[in-house]
Amino acid sequence: MSVLHTPLRIGSATIRNRLYRAPVLEGAGSGPDAAAAYAKHFVANARHGVGLIIQGNSCIYDEGRTSPGMTLVNSRERVLALGAMVEAVHAEGASVFLQIGHGGLYAMEAWHEPHASHRRDPILAVSPLPLMLRPVFAGIPVHVMSTDEVHAMAMRFGEVAAWAREAGYDGVQLASANAKLLDQFLSPFYNRRTDEFGGSVERRARVLQVIRDAIAARAGNDYACTVKIPVEKAPPMRPRTTFDEAMRMCELVEDWGFHAVTPVEVSVFPDTTLARGGVPKSLWRNEAIKRKLRAAAPGRWRRSLLLAGYVVGGRRRPFEPVWNRPIFTTAKRRVSIPVFAVGGIRTPEEVNGILDAGDADMVGLGRPFYAEPELAERVLGGDPAHRSCRNSNMCVPAQMLGMKGVCYNPEVRRERVALGRASS
Ligand SMILES: Cc1cc2nc3c(=O)[nH]c(=O)nc-3n(C[C@H](O)[C@H](O)[C@H](O)COP(=O)(O)O)c2cc1C
């Protein structure tokens, strides 16, 4: 049996094989149909053999989502309501982790006009705004979290993990990359705190330790608890989490009892560095996306800023196959917990190459699952013939605006229709 088809134990979870659906937002929202919306995608992925599905980032507080399509997991009822989907995925043999987090400065209450005008609380920040962000946040109330508030947040992570376990989820992953709140703690670009959560690498990462302790206490020490660790590439000449610091963080999270780690390259800004590829042309070609963007950011200044982020991000970091390879292979040599690989992995050869060389323990694909719900069958079967995802990033603005988690590239859609696969 190849490594790809070998089960893997992660904390309390046993994953049937080494292929996972990386967290890519599904636009399922928080309404009564959220479980059904997730099930529509995940059950098909599971039926076609994927080992693990990591549900996209879901928010632990009632404010702090980065997109209107994100799911709130801020109450036990809300999390338990997703149990029906988890059960349906289990019936097809796959496991599901819930990714949990908060947007911090990039919460939609800061930038998405309809939500900003109904904001109840200020935007949560780790430290006072970096100078270069001050013009962007002009007029937006920002609150720097106190030490007690950080501990309270850790308790909330613990509670949410306990609800996730009760709902049947096989584990959790912290949304600790991609410029979200936890990443803002890890990053010296944002974090200039002088309490126990700021300063050295160890102290910036301490937020993960207190969250890990809270999850162990509330959900059980064995409950699969995993984490993403960012290596920050941009902006140059500014403080950021370096490669070496990120590798040190991988060691720390192992010491603190996390069951697996996903190291990834990101920007300090929420741009498309995390999903390298094209400048998303859907921003000016897709009428629904254009309408939603105008409603979210009616002011020219904010809209131009959002567009500029996408254009600059897309130009600066074009697609490169398996772009995180140096990061996950180094992490794998530094820790003994399972290491998850993700980022530009597309072919069965790449998947098997990573696993057979022992460069990572799980291999994830993100955007291709939007384009191809049956993708796992092809990868597990070693079929190199067909590849839908073009890395155009047309899915990215749609997700930011709360639309359905599907492929928005018309070329891919036409191809799937021609192959008779459009509705699978
Ligand atoms: C539209 C979109 C939404 C994403 N949402 C999340 C998320 O919720 N949490 C997360 O950790 N990463 C998220 N990511 C990053 C992916 O998990 C993945 O790391 C990235 O897309 C690179 O993998 P790929 O080349 O296989 O798509 C998202 C990426 C995209 C394109």
The ligand as an ORCA input file, in Angstrom:
! r2SCAN-3c Opt
* xyz 0 1
  C     -11.098     31.400     -1.677
  C     -10.143     30.876     -0.660
  C     -10.539     30.746      0.668
  C      -9.641     30.275      1.644
  N     -10.065     30.134      2.924
  C      -9.187     29.697      3.868
  C      -9.616     29.526      5.194
  O     -10.789     29.702      5.539
  N      -8.688     29.132      6.097
  C      -7.378     28.881      5.755
  O      -6.574     28.546      6.617
  N      -6.962     29.003      4.487
  C      -7.833     29.392      3.537
  N      -7.419     29.483      2.241
  C      -6.054     29.008      1.855
  C      -6.120     27.542      1.385
  O      -6.380     26.668      2.465
  C      -4.821     27.085      0.710
  O      -3.779     27.179      1.633
  C      -4.470     27.894     -0.535
  O      -5.599     28.030     -1.378
  C      -3.333     27.228     -1.333
  O      -3.680     25.917     -1.699
  P      -4.168     25.555     -3.208
  O      -3.083     26.028     -4.120
  O      -4.330     24.071     -3.218
  O      -5.458     26.280     -3.426
  C      -8.309     29.942      1.263
  C      -7.926     30.068     -0.070
  C      -8.821     30.513     -1.032
  C      -8.369     30.605     -2.450
*
